[in-house]
Amino acid sequence: MDTSARLRVVVATPLFPADAAMIVEREPRIDLVHAPELLAEPSVDWMTWSKRTPEDQARFEQLVDSADALYGVPDHSGKALARTVAANPKLRWVHTIPAGGGQQVKAANLSEEALERIAFSTSAGVHAAPLAEFAIFGVLAGAKQLPWLQATQRRREWAPRRALGRAADSTVAVVGLGSIGRHTAEKLAQLGFRVVGVHRRPVEAPGVSEIFPVEELARVASEVDAIVLALPGTAETEKMLSREVLAAAKPGITIVNVGRGTTVDEPALVEALTDGRVGLAVLDVTYVEPLPADSPLWELPNAIIAPHTAAISTDEPRLIAELFVENARRFLDGEPLINRVNTREFY
């Protein structure tokens, strides 16, 4: 450890005071610049930013332009990140708050020189447990026929009994075996589901009985009872759950998305939900967020919409700060960063 090295970190996103104190306590080589009066009130919803006066905005920009490293992308904005990078030639590292922070970097449209000069990391993994729980909720809601239960309840009808699905009789495909997908697959297997994976390369994934290439997604969809999407939003994953895949899917299939909304062909999904080919869609993310008020998804009885909230937990801010501290140590000691962004595919 080089105890003489210092790292000037400017906090560019809301941060709880206790987490700020923990950062400097655990890594004394950090000079943490935290001006909470220039930021929104911290909360478990990190997607907040401040409406600053012109004078406060100038002060905020002066601070981020003095940083060696940033805790968060300024105002979670690619445009603001681009401005900061152009104004601050000494910037060497930016830790993004969301697991999909690579998309914030992509939105900045930075030069090759900037992408070489600056390391970007994300908070991937912090959100794996709550997202896996939400995915399991979605799969179970499909297996236990939640839309039918809700419909009979609304009609005040004590309906004739019917058989509901069992984990032991069901197969779930987890598409995308990153940290979220692997965690989801393991938990589903522990509940008794047979789990297969769809991933672009072989990986170690506890609980997954078989892994198929993404080119075989349509065939996999025809054989499974549920699909959990845990994909990043990239050019390669754009509308991966396509009209063709949905057409091939097993009738009544459950679709759960805890990745990115851009991975689904949404009009095709609406059609499949309407004609019953998809029995239930449980979506934490949508193609456009917020979901437009005129989207048919709001009204469909076999769709459950969450406002991109499944990852949020009361522990999330602390866990992100702890991940940042470990990465700060690695950065100062010249070790590889956890969750470093691939600046070709931006995930």
Salt bridges, closest charged atoms under 4 A:
GLU27 OE2 - ARG29 NE 2.91
ASP31 OD1 - ARG6 NH2 2.51
GLU37 OE2 - ARG59 NH1 2.82
GLU61 OE2 - ARG83 NE 3.78
ASP65 OD1 - ARG83 NH2 2.70
ASP68 OD1 - LYS90 NZ 3.39
ASP75 OD1 - ARG52 NH2 2.88
GLU112 OE1 - ARG344 NH2 3.20
GLU113 OE2 - ARG117 NE 3.07
GLU157 OE1 - ARG155 NE 2.73
ASP169 OD2 - ARG166 NE 2.90
GLU210 OE1 - ARG194 NH2 3.97
GLU216 OE1 - ARG219 NH2 2.58
GLU223 OE2 - ARG219 NH1 3.49
ASP225 OD1 - LYS250 NZ 2.86
GLU271 OE1 - ARG243 NH1 2.69
ASP275 OD2 - ARG277 NE 2.70
GLU289 OE1 - HIS308 ND1 2.68
ASP315 OD1 - ARG318 NH2 3.64
GLU316 OE2 - HIS127 NE2 2.87
GLU322 OE2 - ARG26 NH2 3.46
GLU322 OE2 - ARG318 NH1 3.14
GLU326 OE2 - ARG329 NH2 2.88
GLU326 OE2 - ARG330 NE 2.87
ASP333 OD1 - ARG29 NH1 2.85
ASP333 OD2 - ARG329 NH1 3.30
GLU335 OE1 - ARG329 NH2 3.02
GLU345 OE1 - ARG200 NH1 2.92
